[in-house]
Structures are given as C-alpha cells and as structure tokens.
C-alpha cells in the first residue's frame, strides 16, 4: 500500500500536545451533515411529486407539467407529460422496469402511466384521492388513497384493470407508503381532529409481508394489526436509506427524521427554513459508509422538497459530512504560530490521532458494531500512533494554537475521530490530513 510519509520526530508530538488548549466557540451548520439547494419550481406552484430516473436525473411535477431536470443543478431537460387542467399532483413513482413512470393526482383522482421512451400517457386507475404509490419486491403496485378525511386505505392495485384490493383501512387521512427488500410495508397515518394537528399526531406503522399477503382478497387489516414504530408531528413522505432506516419528512415539525425500525431511534437530519415545510423525499444510495452524522459524503444523498406555498420551492440535497480538520496557515506550515480547528458533535468528545509516519494512499474501513456507521482510517502506523482526547464546545468546535519551532520539512499524519455528547460509540472520522512543518 502506497504511503505519503516523512520520518517521524518526537518533537512533533510535543508541538501538537501543547496545542490542546480549551476550545474557542464557533458556529457550525447541522451537525454531521451538509446541505445545498436550488430552485425546483416557481414560487407559489404546487409541487406534486418527486422521483429519481434510471439515468440519474430527477423528475418533478411542478404544478403544471411532469418535467425531467438535471439532478446536479435543477436545469430543465425535457417535458414528459402535461396533464389536462393543471391538477394537484400527489405522487410520481418509477416502475421497477425503469421505463414507465406513474403520476397520481388528487383533483380528478387519476393515476397516469407515462411511457418514458414512447411518450404515451394513459389513465390506468381512478381513485378518489390518491396519495402515494409503492412497488413490493416482486414488482406489484400498492397505492394509498382516501375516500374522505376519515377514511383511507392501502390497496394492491391492478393497472391492467384499474381495480384495487384494499389491504389496510385507516380512520384518518391517507399517508405515505414504502416497502423494504423483504416485502414489509411501512406507512404513516396522521390524526387531525383540528388544525393545527396536535403534537405526535402522526403514527408510523410496520406491516409484515405475511400479514399483507393474508389481506389480499376479502380480508382487510386495520391500524391495530400494525406495529407502531413511533410518533411524529406529521409524516408526508417516506424513503428508506441504505440500511433500511426510515427517512420521514415531518411538515408539522419542520424537519426530516431518520427512524431506526429495530430500536425506535429518531434522529433529526434536516430542518426546514422558517415558515417553510418539507415535502417529498427521495434517497439516492452511495458507495461507502452509512447515511449517518460525520460519515463520508459518498454514503448517500437525501433529496427533499421545501416550500412556503408562496415564494419558495426548492430542492435540498442533504449528505453526511466528515469532521472538518484544518490548520491555519495551511500546510506547509511556516515557522511560528499556527492554529488547528476541528468540528464535531456539540458537547461531544473526540480523539486526535497523530501518526509520525504520515498518511497512506487509501483508507481502511473498519466495522463499528457499537456505532451507526463504519470508521475510516488512513494513517501510516509504521512509526506508531499518538492519541490525544478532545472536547468539543456547545457549537461543536475545537480550537488549538501551537508554534512550529522550525522542523525542517518534517511531516505528520492527522485524523480526528468524533463521538457524541455523553456515553456512546464513535460516529466518524475526518479525512486523513498530512501536515508538513517548514
């Protein structure tokens, strides 16, 4: 394995250990995640669906048409379908064959099948108020829809005949649905006795695949047959991340929440802007790591719509962010004073890892059974490893000052592992950094 390294000197450890002074407060964004956004639709438009396409682009119903846009910047690619009458959109869902797109709208209750290659559009179902559509692992479609404000259903649906077979009945408005790889169904139902809804009005449910199979035909399940995973103030859209944790947009609570079904753990991963609401969510799987705080950005991306219904319609991109570690002046560090700044969990702990032999050309991924995601290390340990504990302030900042006495070009490798406030496992590591001292 290739290494970037310089001979280690004991004085390097003294320089860094002298730098471990009390932290200085600094402001940070949402801990462990980064975000960016762009305009998705004109202000005041009613965005009625969001989906990923097989080519990596996105498709959105912008209140007037179903359009394909570039995922990177939202630039227009093409118009796929313009429904008559500019109805209120409910959902967009790509078929398992990746060639057909389904558009549901709640003005007329139609579900349209759009042929992405051929350009045709056909009505394949007529429901009263369709809300969401999901496919089970075998490719069978299920729809959530309502017939009134106190009568909603999840149904298997045949797009050849347009006939639905109700499998779950709820006594509240319809909600989002999503299947995991085993065919289990996750859904949510929000109790709205008045406006605004009370706190914890939305209940997250789990229905076993065998239960659903048994409800095909004359039998129908109810909320009492589901397993309650927890409550939120609202639940407008669902997605599953790479570990099949639920991602839920809670418009009433102004946040997007990650829910671990096995434990009930709830972690807020994004907040809406003031007076705005989060709507549709899509998750794009990544290549390494976990969609958790302080993991690599390659772990995956959450795409979520945000609107204030008047002037704002944006798409936010949320991804994990590794703990930033920076030296000022930047390497190569001249003779004299320098600063080291690190970001981590507010009031959390950290470990500064110092390798006199430098850094390696690639990172080693280590399983982190006590934590929520793996740990990545890229330090050259051939000359040993020095470890110094850190404490982050309430803003998640650590600041240290030191002096380079003149080390003649010697280099060291640095990484920081960050942990939560209070007891807990390590959450992630910074990218390996090579510091050279003039």
C-alpha positions in Angstrom: 0.0 0.0 0.0 1.5 3.3 -1.0 2.2 5.8 1.8 2.8 9.5 2.0 5.3 9.8 4.8 8.2 11.6 6.3 10.5 10.5 9.2 8.7 10.9 12.5 10.3 13.2 15.2 9.3 13.1 18.9 9.2 17.0 18.8 6.1 16.8 16.5 4.1 15.1 19.3 5.2 17.9 21.7 4.1 20.6 19.2 0.6 19.0 18.9 0.2 18.1 22.6 1.0 21.7 23.5 -1.8 22.8 21.2 -4.6 21.1 23.2 -5.9 24.2 24.9 -9.5 24.9 25.9 -11.8 25.2 22.9 -13.0 28.5 21.5 -16.7 28.7 20.4 -17.5 28.8 16.7 -20.8 28.4 14.8 -21.4 25.2 12.7 -24.2 24.0 10.4 -26.4 21.0 11.2 -24.0 18.6 13.0 -22.6 15.9 10.8 -24.4 16.8 7.6 -24.0 19.2 4.7 -26.7 20.7 2.6 -27.2 22.7 -0.6 -30.3 23.7 -2.6 -31.6 25.1 -5.8 -35.0 26.4 -7.1 -37.2 23.5 -8.1 -40.3 25.2 -9.4 -41.7 28.8 -9.5 -42.8 30.3 -6.2 -46.4 29.5 -5.4 -46.5 26.4 -7.7 -47.8 23.3 -6.0 -45.1 20.7 -6.4 -46.8 17.3 -6.6 -44.2 14.6 -6.9 -40.5 13.9 -7.0 -38.7 10.8 -8.3 -35.3 9.6 -9.5 -34.9 8.3 -13.0 -32.6 5.5 -14.2 -30.3 8.0 -16.0 -29.6 9.8 -12.7 -31.8 12.8 -13.4 -34.9 13.7 -11.4 -38.5 14.1 -12.4 -40.8 16.6 -10.7 -44.4 17.7 -11.2 -44.1 21.5 -11.0 -47.8 22.2 -10.7 -48.3 22.3 -14.5 -46.3 19.5 -16.0 -44.2 16.5 -15.3 -40.6 17.6 -16.2 -37.2 16.0 -16.2 -34.4 18.0 -14.6 -30.7 17.6 -14.0 -30.1 16.4 -10.5 -26.9 18.5 -10.1 -28.5 21.9 -10.6 -32.2 21.5 -11.5 -31.7 22.6 -15.1 -34.5 21.7 -17.5 -34.1 18.6 -19.6 -37.5 17.9 -21.1 -41.2 17.9 -20.5 -42.5 14.4 -20.1 -46.2 15.0 -19.6 -48.7 17.9 -19.3 -51.9 16.7 -17.6 -55.1 18.5 -18.6 -56.4 21.1 -16.2 -53.2 21.5 -14.1 -54.4 19.2 -11.3 -53.0 18.9 -7.8 -50.2 16.3 -8.0 -50.0 13.5 -5.4 -47.0 11.3 -6.4 -44.5 10.3 -9.1 -43.2 6.7 -9.0 -40.9 4.9 -11.3 -41.8 1.4 -12.2 -39.4 -1.5 -11.5 -38.7 -1.9 -15.2 -37.4 1.7 -15.2 -39.3 2.5 -18.4 -42.7 3.6 -17.0 -43.5 6.5 -14.7 -46.7 6.7 -12.7 -48.3 10.1 -11.9 -51.1 10.4 -9.4 -53.2 13.5 -9.0 -55.9 14.2 -6.5 -58.1 16.7 -8.5 -59.7 14.0 -10.6 -58.3 11.0 -8.8 -56.5 9.6 -11.8 -53.3 7.6 -11.9 -51.5 8.1 -15.2 -49.0 5.6 -16.7 -46.3 7.5 -18.7 -44.1 5.6 -21.2 -40.7 7.4 -20.9 -39.4 6.1 -24.2 -42.6 6.1 -26.3 -44.0 9.3 -24.9 -47.6 7.9 -24.4 -49.8 8.6 -21.4 -52.7 6.5 -20.3 -55.1 6.6 -17.3 -54.7 3.2 -15.5 -56.7 3.8 -12.3 -59.3 6.2 -10.9 -59.3 6.7 -7.2 -60.9 9.4 -5.1 -57.8 11.0 -3.5 -54.7 9.0 -4.4 -51.7 9.9 -2.1 -48.8 7.5 -2.7 -47.6 4.5 -4.8 -45.0 1.9 -4.0 -43.9 -1.4 -5.5 -43.2 -4.5 -3.4 -40.1 -6.6 -4.2 -42.0 -8.7 -6.7 -43.0 -5.5 -8.6 -46.6 -5.5 -7.5 -48.0 -2.0 -7.1 -49.8 -0.7 -4.0 -51.4 2.6 -3.6 -52.5 4.7 -0.6 -55.7 6.7 -1.2 -58.6 8.2 0.7 -62.3 8.5 0.1 -62.8 11.1 2.8 -60.9 12.9 5.6 -61.6 10.0 8.0 -61.5 7.0 5.6 -58.3 6.0 3.9 -56.8 2.8 2.6 -53.7 1.0 1.3 -54.6 -1.2 -1.6 -53.0 -3.6 -4.0 -53.9 -2.4 -7.5 -54.0 -3.9 -10.9 -53.1 -1.3 -13.5 -54.4 -3.5 -16.3 -58.0 -3.4 -15.0 -57.7 -0.4 -12.6 -59.2 -2.5 -9.8 -57.9 -2.0 -6.3 -57.9 -4.6 -3.4 -57.9 -2.8 0.0 -55.4 -4.5 2.4 -55.3 -1.9 5.2 -58.1 0.5 6.4 -57.4 3.6 8.4 -59.8 6.0 10.1 -57.6 9.0 9.3 -56.3 10.8 6.1 -54.1 8.7 3.8 -50.3 8.7 4.2 -47.1 7.7 2.5 -46.0 4.1 1.9 -42.7 2.3 1.2 -41.6 -1.4 1.0 -38.4 -2.8 2.3 -36.4 -5.6 0.5 -38.3 -8.3 2.4 -41.7 -7.1 1.3 -42.6 -5.5 4.7 -44.7 -2.3 4.4 -44.0 1.0 6.2 -46.7 3.6 6.3 -47.9 6.6 8.4 -51.3 7.9 9.4 -51.9 11.4 10.8 -54.8 12.0 13.2 -56.2 15.5 12.6 -59.0 16.3 15.0 -58.5 20.1 14.3 -56.0 22.5 12.8 -53.1 22.6 13.5 -52.8 18.9 14.3 -51.7 18.1 17.9 -48.1 17.1 18.7 -47.2 13.5 17.8 -50.3 13.3 15.6 -48.6 11.0 13.0 -48.1 7.4 13.8 -45.5 5.3 11.9 -46.6 1.7 11.2 -44.9 -1.5 10.2 -46.9 -4.3 8.5 -45.3 -7.7 8.0 -45.1 -9.1 4.5 -47.0 -12.2 5.6 -49.8 -10.0 7.1 -50.2 -8.2 3.8 -50.3 -11.4 1.8 -53.1 -12.7 4.1 -55.1 -9.5 3.5 -55.3 -9.9 -0.3 -58.8 -10.8 -1.2 -61.7 -10.3 1.3 -59.7 -9.8 4.4 -58.6 -6.3 5.4 -56.1 -5.2 8.1 -56.5 -2.1 10.3 -54.1 0.1 12.3 -54.5 -2.3 15.2 -52.8 -5.0 13.2 -49.7 -2.9 12.5 -46.6 -2.5 14.7 -46.2 1.1 15.9 -42.7 2.4 15.3 -43.1 5.8 16.9 -44.8 9.2 16.5 -44.0 12.4 14.9 -45.9 15.7 14.5 -46.6 14.8 10.8 -45.5 12.5 8.1 -45.8 13.5 4.4 -43.2 11.3 2.6 -41.2 8.1 3.3 -38.0 6.7 2.0 -35.5 4.0 3.1 -31.8 4.6 3.3 -29.0 2.0 2.6 -29.6 0.3 6.0 -33.4 0.4 5.5 -33.8 3.0 8.2 -36.9 5.2 7.5 -36.5 8.8 6.4 -39.6 10.7 7.2 -40.5 14.3 6.3 -42.4 15.9 9.1 -44.0 19.1 7.8 -45.7 19.9 11.0 -42.5 19.6 13.0 -40.5 21.3 10.3 -37.9 18.6 10.0 -36.7 15.4 8.2 -36.2 12.5 10.6 -34.3 9.2 10.4 -36.1 6.4 12.3 -34.4 3.0 13.0 -37.3 0.5 13.0 -35.4 -2.1 15.1 -34.8 0.3 18.0 -37.2 3.3 17.5 -34.2 5.7 17.5 -35.2 9.0 15.9 -32.5 11.4 14.6 -33.3 14.8 13.1 -31.2 15.2 10.0 -32.6 18.4 8.4 -34.7 21.4 9.5 -37.0 23.4 7.3 -36.4 27.2 6.9 -38.6 29.4 9.0 -42.2 29.4 7.7 -41.4 26.6 5.2 -42.4 23.0 5.0 -40.6 19.8 3.9 -42.5 17.6 1.5 -41.3 14.8 -0.8 -38.2 12.9 -0.1 -36.0 10.6 -2.3 -32.9 8.7 -1.2 -30.0 8.0 -3.5 -27.7 5.3 -2.3 -24.0 5.9 -2.1 -20.8 3.9 -2.4 -19.3 3.7 1.1 -20.2 4.5 4.7 -23.7 5.0 6.3 -26.2 7.8 6.0 -25.4 9.0 9.5 -23.7 12.1 11.0 -20.0 12.5 10.4 -19.8 9.8 7.8 -18.3 10.2 4.2 -20.5 12.2 1.8 -20.3 9.2 -0.5 -22.6 7.3 1.9 -25.8 8.6 0.2 -27.9 11.6 -0.5 -31.3 12.7 0.7 -33.2 14.9 -1.7 -36.2 16.8 -0.2 -38.6 19.4 -1.4 -39.2 22.6 0.6 -41.9 25.2 0.1 -43.7 28.1 1.8 -46.6 27.8 -0.7 -46.0 31.5 -1.8 -42.5 32.3 -2.9 -40.3 29.3 -2.2 -40.0 25.9 -4.0 -36.5 24.4 -3.6 -34.9 21.1 -3.6 -32.4 20.5 -0.8 -29.6 17.9 -1.1 -28.5 16.5 2.3 -25.5 14.3 2.7 -23.2 13.2 5.6 -20.2 15.3 6.2 -16.9 14.1 7.7 -15.5 16.2 10.6 -13.5 19.1 9.1 -9.9 19.4 10.3 -7.8 22.4 9.1 -4.6 24.1 10.0 -4.0 27.8 9.6 -1.7 28.7 7.9 -2.2 25.7 5.7 0.4 23.1 5.2 3.4 23.5 4.6 3.2 25.4 7.9 5.9 28.1 8.2 8.0 28.7 11.3 6.0 30.4 14.0 2.4 30.1 15.5 -0.3 28.1 13.8 -3.9 27.0 14.7 -5.7 23.8 14.4 -9.5 23.8 14.1 -11.8 20.8 14.2 -15.6 20.4 14.1 -17.5 17.6 15.8 -20.6 16.8 17.8 -21.8 19.7 20.0 -20.6 18.9 23.6 -19.1 15.7 22.2 -15.8 14.1 22.6 -13.0 13.4 20.1 -9.7 11.7 19.7 -6.8 13.4 17.8 -4.8 10.7 16.1 -1.2 11.6 15.3 1.0 9.4 13.1 4.6 10.4 12.8 5.0 8.3 9.6 2.3 10.3 7.7 -0.8 9.0 5.8 -1.5 6.1 3.5 -2.7 6.3 -0.1 -6.0 4.7 0.7 -8.3 4.3 3.7 -9.1 1.2 5.7 -12.8 0.7 6.5 -13.4 -0.7 10.0 -16.7 -2.2 11.2 -18.1 -0.2 14.1 -20.5 -2.6 15.7 -21.2 -0.3 18.6 -22.0 2.7 16.4 -24.3 3.6 13.5 -21.6 3.5 10.7 -18.1 2.3 9.9 -14.9 4.2 10.6 -12.3 5.1 8.0 -8.6 5.4 8.8 -5.8 6.5 6.5 -2.8 6.9 8.8 0.5 5.2 8.4 1.1 3.3 11.7 4.5 2.0 10.9 6.1 4.5 13.3 3.4 4.3 15.9 0.3 6.3 16.8 -0.2 9.0 19.4 -3.8 9.7 20.7 -5.0 12.9 22.4 -8.5 13.4 23.8 -10.5 16.4 22.7 -13.7 18.1 24.0 -16.0 20.0 21.6 -17.9 23.0 22.8 -21.6 23.6 22.6 -21.2 24.7 19.0 -19.2 21.5 18.1 -15.9 23.4 17.8 -12.4 22.7 18.9 -9.6 25.2 18.5 -6.0 24.9 19.4 -2.9 27.1 18.9 0.7 26.0 18.8 4.1 27.1 17.5 6.3 25.5 14.8 9.9 25.9 16.1 11.3 25.0 12.7 11.2 21.3 11.9 12.9 21.4 8.6 10.2 19.8 6.4 9.1 17.0 8.8 5.5 15.7 8.2 2.9 14.1 10.4 -0.5 12.5 9.6 -3.6 13.6 11.5 -7.1 12.3 11.8 -9.9 13.1 14.3 -12.4 10.5 15.5 -15.6 12.1 16.9 -18.1 10.8 19.4 -21.4 12.0 20.8 -22.1 14.1 23.9 -22.4 11.6 26.8 -21.7 7.9 26.6 -21.7 6.4 23.1 -19.6 4.9 20.3 -17.5 6.8 17.8 -19.5 8.4 15.0 -17.0 9.0 12.2 -13.5 10.3 11.3 -12.1 13.2 9.5 -10.3 12.7 6.2 -6.6 11.9 6.8 -4.5 15.1 6.6 -0.8 15.4 6.1 0.9 18.4 7.8 4.4 19.4 6.8 6.4 21.8 9.1 9.0 24.1 7.5 
